[in-house]
Amino acid sequence: MSGNNENDTAVMSRFVTECDNLMRFWDCGILLVHHTNAMGFMRGSSALDGGADSILKVIPEDDQRIVYNSLDNGGKNKHSEEAPVLYLNKLTVEINHSGETKTNLVMVKSERMIDEIEEGQRLSDNQIKICRAMVGHDKITANDIIEVSGVAKVTVYRNLKKLLQAGFIEQPNDVSYKLTTKGEEQVN
């Protein structure tokens, strides 16, 4: 697209046609990444939007990315049902390749981030898994909770803070956690 006018319907129509030709020739799909304007709508000619079989709209919200496929939220699906909303969190990973360690950022599926647990609110599935990992332990570290619960590291750390603030767990020292009576009621 370099040097072409994304606002020109004829140019964008040719671009969509060439993408269709490539998909038929290679028997594959094509993922186009496009950005929105300041109003949150797709930039340029509507030919790209019209020619797409599916549109996923990614919205940044703090450290989380929310992916919508529904028409109501700026997405689209021509040939099948709308996909459910997807929540992604950033996770930093280290990869050792040929003796050299590199740090990379990946997005992992998660639950919707909620800043705090309100009184009477049901705990999320991951919060319940975290609490269950603490059952029978007077003190358990975050790393042990991650291992026992099977919940992603970033999700465990984010939820430990929320569970502490809401009184479901307590922190006897700087490195360990334990369930409170309130937390025990949630897992029984």
C-alpha positions as a printed Julia matrix, in Angstrom:
188×3 Matrix{Float64}:
   0.0     0.0    0.0
   2.99    2.34   0.26
   2.38    5.44  -1.79
  -1.3     4.66  -2.39
  -4.22    6.7   -1.08
  -6.25    4.72   1.49
  -9.09    7.25   1.06
  -9.49    6.49  -2.65
 -12.28    3.93  -3.15
 -10.9     2.78  -6.52
  -7.42    2.16  -5.05
  -8.82    0.27  -2.05
 -11.17   -1.78  -4.25
  -8.17   -2.88  -6.37
  -6.28   -3.73  -3.17
  -9.2    -5.89  -1.91
  -9.44   -7.61  -5.32
  -5.7    -8.4   -5.29
  -6.01   -9.81  -1.74
  -8.86  -12.04  -2.97
  -6.73  -13.16  -5.93
  -3.82  -14.07  -3.6
  -6.12  -16.04  -1.3
  -7.51  -18.06  -4.22
  -4.08  -18.64  -5.78
  -2.41  -19.75  -2.52
  -5.58  -21.29  -0.98
  -5.02  -19.32   2.2
  -6.4   -16.5    4.29
  -4.95  -13.03   4.62
  -4.81  -11.03   7.81
  -4.67   -7.29   7.26
  -3.76   -5.0   10.13
  -5.28   -1.54   9.86
  -5.68    1.24  12.38
  -8.62    3.41  13.31
  -8.99    7.15  13.15
  -9.31    9.43  16.19
 -13.05    8.64  16.38
 -12.37    4.87  16.62
 -13.61    4.03  13.11
 -11.62    2.36  10.33
  -9.57    4.9    8.4
  -9.85    5.48   4.69
 -12.27    4.16   2.13
 -15.07    1.85   3.25
 -14.05   -0.56   0.45
 -11.65   -2.33   2.85
 -14.36   -2.72   5.49
 -16.86   -3.89   2.85
 -14.45   -6.39   1.32
 -13.43   -8.0    4.61
 -15.03  -11.33   5.57
 -14.29  -10.75   9.23
 -13.13   -7.81  11.31
 -11.64   -8.01  14.77
 -11.46   -4.69  16.59
  -8.78   -4.49  19.27
  -9.32   -1.94  22.04
  -6.54   -1.12  24.53
  -7.7    -0.85  28.14
  -4.86   -0.28  30.6
  -2.56   -3.34  30.31
  -5.26   -5.43  28.68
  -6.41   -5.68  25.06
 -10.05   -6.48  24.33
 -10.85   -8.11  20.98
 -14.36   -7.67  19.59
 -15.88   -9.42  16.59
 -19.45   -8.18  17.08
 -20.97   -5.57  14.8
 -22.09   -3.57  17.85
 -18.45   -3.1   18.87
 -16.92   -2.39  15.46
 -16.31   -5.97  14.35
 -17.81   -8.01  11.53
 -18.42  -11.6   10.48
 -19.89  -12.36   7.04
 -20.01  -16.15   7.06
 -20.41  -17.32  10.67
 -21.59  -16.34  14.13
 -19.8   -13.55  15.97
 -16.89  -14.73  18.07
 -17.12  -14.12  21.83
 -15.21  -11.18  23.3
 -11.56  -12.09  23.9
  -9.43  -10.56  26.65
  -5.65  -10.55  26.27
  -2.92   -9.57  28.74
   0.71   -8.81  28.06
   3.25  -11.34  29.27
   7.02  -10.91  29.04
   8.88  -14.11  28.25
  12.55  -14.91  27.86
  13.61  -17.13  25.0
  17.03  -18.7   24.71
  18.05  -19.05  21.07
  21.55  -20.19  20.09
  22.88  -19.33  23.55
  21.44  -15.81  23.48
  18.56  -14.85  25.77
  15.99  -12.53  24.26
  13.02  -10.9   25.95
   9.75  -10.9   24.03
   6.25   -9.69  24.69
   3.37  -12.07  23.99
  -0.37  -11.7   24.48
  -2.1   -14.39  26.52
  -5.79  -15.13  26.85
  -7.18  -13.98  30.17
 -10.33  -12.81  31.86
 -11.67   -9.29  31.95
  -9.66   -7.18  34.35
 -11.68   -5.74  37.17
  -9.98   -3.13  39.31
 -11.49   -4.34  42.57
 -13.78   -7.01  43.9
 -16.99   -5.4   45.08
 -18.87   -6.7   48.13
 -21.16   -9.57  47.15
 -19.54   -9.96  43.7
 -18.88  -13.53  42.59
 -15.19  -14.34  42.22
 -13.92  -15.15  38.73
 -12.94  -18.72  37.84
  -9.25  -17.79  38.09
  -9.72  -16.12  41.47
 -11.4   -19.29  42.76
  -8.53  -21.42  41.37
  -6.04  -19.13  43.16
  -7.95  -19.44  46.44
  -8.24  -23.23  46.05
  -4.46  -23.45  45.55
  -4.08  -21.97  49.06
  -6.33  -24.52  50.8
  -4.37  -26.43  53.45
  -1.43  -23.99  53.42
  -0.61  -21.59  56.23
   1.8   -19.87  53.87
   2.13  -20.34  50.12
   4.24  -18.31  47.69
   2.98  -16.78  44.46
   5.17  -19.18  42.46
   3.6   -22.15  44.25
   0.12  -20.72  43.6
   0.97  -20.43  39.89
   2.16  -24.05  39.8
  -0.74  -25.5   41.8
  -3.53  -23.44  40.2
  -2.37  -23.63  36.59
  -3.27  -19.94  36.23
  -0.94  -17.7   34.19
   1.66  -15.77  36.18
   0.4   -12.32  35.19
  -3.18  -13.3   36.09
  -2.11  -14.68  39.49
  -0.2   -11.52  40.46
  -2.99   -9.22  39.29
  -5.62  -11.18  41.21
  -3.56  -11.61  44.39
  -3.67   -7.85  44.81
  -7.45   -7.78  44.3
  -8.04  -10.71  46.65
  -5.89   -9.02  49.3
  -7.78   -5.72  48.99
 -11.13   -7.51  49.24
 -10.08   -9.51  52.32
 -10.23  -13.0   50.77
  -6.53  -13.6   51.46
  -3.85  -12.12  53.67
  -0.12  -11.77  53.38
   1.68  -12.98  56.54
   5.04  -11.84  55.12
   6.46  -10.31  51.94
   6.57  -13.57  49.98
   3.63  -15.7   51.07
  -0.16  -15.67  51.19
  -2.93  -17.52  53.01
  -6.71  -17.72  52.86
  -8.84  -15.79  55.31
 -12.13  -17.13  56.67
 -13.87  -15.05  54.0
 -11.72  -16.71  51.31
 -12.38  -20.2   52.7
 -16.11  -19.57  52.34
 -15.6   -18.97  48.61
 -13.92  -22.32  47.94
 -16.11  -24.54  50.11
